Amino acid sequence: MTICPCCGSKTNGDWSQGCACGARSVGEPLPRPEHELPSYARALVLAVSGTLMVLTLVVQTVNAFLQKVPTSKTYTEAFAVVRVAAVDVLRWLAAAETAAWQLKWVAIPVTLLVFFGSRKLYRSVRESPDRFCGLRHARLGYIASAAVPLMILVLIGATVPDRLKQRNDRIDAANKAIGYGFDRVSFQYKQEFGTYPSHKEDLKRLPDPDGSIASLLKDIEAAEYKASAEVAAVPTKKPQRLRGAVIRNASLDTEEPMNEGLSFTSYELRLPGYDKLLGTDDDRFVIDGVVYKVTELPRRVGATTAEPQAVKP
């Protein structure tokens, strides 16, 4: 194949008549040299890319380590703190884990580049030693390029249990906050009406100028609530009528509450746990302002429980 130096057209035919662009051959093409120096470019690309990836992880780790070192007022104290912390392996490991999480989105394209780009370059250097030199440097660069994403993956995987524990702690803290908020509103309801609410929606009877009660009801929408009363507190005999009592005038407005003789003295609120599903072993119970796990539930004897409200899906 002959390539025209003027227009770049390629042809396999005879160039004695010249090219279509008007260019003419002035002589035979130069022969290839007997000895050609192998190229160092591909090995250099692999070495530089691997070095940059390692340096990026190291610099990010050092930066995360320095951010966790407490600051001091004087340079002497700061140097002493850094010197003591520099030999702490656990701090360096924590800094490396932080750096891995910060580089997690960089590791995905880098991994694809290693498998499709660096691997192809390294294979060409290894299979054609007469054309490409620097096989040792290319191998080291390729190993470094592959080791950094693998190390990031291992460091992220090592922090998954702790992160799951922190997530569960956040859910527990949120459930406790909901439980304490519900206890405050329920106590306010009891101060106002002399009993705990029989249903969650009864809390809407309270004034809600800032919308906190509406927000609380939205948080406990999937929760199960039931109120209970001591049997001794429920009157069993009807009050005696006075002799000679006058019949009330039907025109007067004498609306009587339906639960006049029943006063709820305790409540139980069941909140979904980590799986966000109600009725599992990780649910949390809020009983009279105290949050319990399933294994920590106290025994309650001699209590009459109201009908529980249906849980919304």
N, C-alpha and C positions, 0 to 999 in steps of 0.2 A: 504494500500500500504506500502510495506517495501522497503527501500533503502539500498543497500549494502554499508557499510562504506569503502570498499576496492576499488571496481571498479565503484560504483555509479549506478549500474543497478537497475531498479525498478521492482518489482513483487508483484502480489496480491495472489500468491499461498502459499504453505506450505514451511517454511524455515527449516523444520526438516532435510532435506537432504543437506542443505547448498546452496551456490551460485555457478554458473558456473565457477567463477574464482577460486574456491577452498576454499573460506571463509566459516566457520562453525559458527552456532549460539551457543553461550555459555550460554544463559539464556533468560528469558523473557525480552521484552523491558520495560524500566522504565515507570511507569505511569506518566501522566501529573500532574503537581502540582495543588493543590487545589486553590491556589490564585496566579494569574499572575499579575505583575505590568503593567499598560498600557504604551504604548510607547509614548515618547515625540518627536520622530524624525521628524514626518511629520509636526507637529505644529512648530517645530524649523525651518524647511526648509522654511515654509511660512513666518514666522516672519523675518528671516534673508533676504530672497529675497525682501520682501516689504521694509525693512529698507534700503537695499542697493540701491534700485531704488529711494527712496525719497532722500537719501544722494547724489546720483549722480545728480539729478535735482537741489538740493540746492547748491552743490559745483559749478556746471556749471553756475548757476545764479549769485553766488557771483563772480566768475571769470569774467563773462561778465560785471558785475557792476563795478569791479575794473578797467577793461580795459577802461571804458568810463569816469572814474574820471580823471580830468586833473592833471598832475604831477606838483610838486613844487620842489623848490631847497632845502628847509630845511624840516626837519622832523616835525617841529611845524606847518608850513603852510600846509604840506600834511595831518597831522592829523586833522587840522581845516577843510580842504576841504572835507575829508572823513566823518567827523562828520556832516557837513551841508548836504552832499549828502545822508547820511544814512537815513534821515527822509523824503527824497523826494520819494513819492510813484510812481510818473511817471517814475523816473529813474529805480526803482526796477521793474516796469512793463515792461519797455523796455528791461532791462537785462533778465527778464524771457522769453520774446519773442525771444530774441537772443539765449538763451540757448535752447529753444524749437526747433528752426531751426537747431541748431547744433546737437541735439539729434534725429532728425526726422528719420534717418535711423536706429537708435537703437530702436525706439519705435515700428517699425513693427515686428521684431522677438519677442520683449518683449510682445507685445499684443497677438501674437499667443501662446507664452508660458503660459501666464496668462489664456487664454481661454481653453487650452488643458491640461496643466500641473497643475497649481495652483488650478484650479477649481476641478480637479479630486482629488487632495490631500485634499482639504477642504471638499469635499463631503464625503470622506472616514472617516475623523475625526468626522464629524457631525453625520454620520449614525452609527458609531461604537464607542460610548463613553467608552465601557468597554475595548476596545483594544488600543485606542488612547486618550491621554489626551491633555490639553492645547487648548481647543476649542476657548477660548477667544483670545489667542494670534494668533491662526491660522486665526480667523476671521479678526483681525486687519491687519495681514500681507497680507491676500487676498485682503482686501479693499484697502490697500496702493498700492499693485501691479496693481490693476485695475484703481486706481485713477491717477497714474502717466501718463500712455498713454493717458487717457482722458484729463488730464490737458495740455499735450503737443499738442493734437489735437485742444483744445480750443484756446491756445495761438497762434498756427500757423494760425487758422482761423481768429483771431482778426487782424492779420497783412496782410491778403490778400488784403483788399482795399488799404492800403498804398503801398503795393508792386505793385499793378496794376497801381496806380498813378505814382510811380517811373518808371515803364516800359513805360507808356505813355509819361512821361517827357523825357526819353531817346530817344524815337522815335521822339518827337518834336525837341530835340536837334540835332539828326541826320539829320532830314529834313532841319533844319536851316543851318547846316554845308554844306549840299548838295546845298541848295539855294545860300548861299554866295559863294561857290566854283564855281557854274555855273555863277553867276553874274561876278565874277572876270574873268573867261575865256571868257564870252560874251563881257565884256568891252575890253579885249585884242583883240578879234576878230573885234570889232568896231574900235579900234585904227588902226588895220591893213588894214581893207577893207572899213571903213567908214559906216558900217551898222551892225545891229545885224544879226545873222544867220537866214535864213529862215527856216532851219530844224536843228535838233540836229546833224545830221551827218556832217553838214558844219564845225563843230568845228575840224574835222580831218584835215582841211587845215592848222591849226596852227601847229607850231613845238612843238613836245612833247618829249623832251630829257629824262625826268624822268618818263614818263608814267602816269602822273597825269591826263591828259585829257582823256586817255583811261580808267582809273579807274573811272573817273566821268561819262563818257558815259555809263559804265556798271551799275553804280548806278541809272542812270535815264533811263534805258532801258525800264522800264514799265511806265514811266511818259509821260504825254501829253504836247507837246510844240507847241506854236503858236506865231508868231511875228506879229506886227501891225505897221502901218505907218500913220501919220497924212495926211489927205486928202490935206491940203494946201501945204504939202511938195512935192506932186506928180505933176510933170509938166503935164499940160493938152494940150498944144500946141506944135506942132513940131517946132524945130528951123528952121528959114528961111535959104534957101540955097543962097549963094553968086552968083551973076550973073557971068557968064563966068567961073564957076568952071570947072576944068579939071577932066575928068573921071579918077578914080583911076586905077592904073595898077592892073590887076587881079592876077599877079604873086606875089604881096606883101602880106605878112601875116598880115591881119587886122582883127583879131578875136575880136568881140565886145561882151561885157557881155549882157546876156538876160535881166537882171533887171537893166539896166543902169539908168533908170529914177526913180526907186523905191528904197527908202532907209528906212529900218525898224528902227524906233526910239523907240520902246518899245517891250517887250516880256512878255509872261506869261507861267509859268511852273507849271503844276499840278502834285503833288506827292501823292502817296497813303498814307493813314493814319495808324491808329492802326491795322485795319483789313487786311492790305496789299492788299486791293482791290481798284482799281481806279473807281471813279464814285459814291462814297458814301459820306455821310455827314461829315465824319471825314477827308476828304482830305485836303491837305495843298496847297495853291497857293503861288508861288513865282512870284511877279510882280515887275520888275525892281529892283531886289535885296532886296525886302521887303517880309517877309513871312506873309501870312494872313490865318485865318481860313475861313470857308464858311460864317459864320455870320459877318465877318469883311471885306468882299470884298468891295472895293470902286467902285463907279459908274464911268464907263468910257464911255463918250459920244463923238461922232464924230470921231471914229477910224475905220479904215478899217483893218479887221483881215485876216491874211493869212489862208490857209487851214491847219487844224491841222493834225499832223502825226498820223497814226494808232497806237494804243497801242498794244504792243506785249503781248501775254498771259504769 
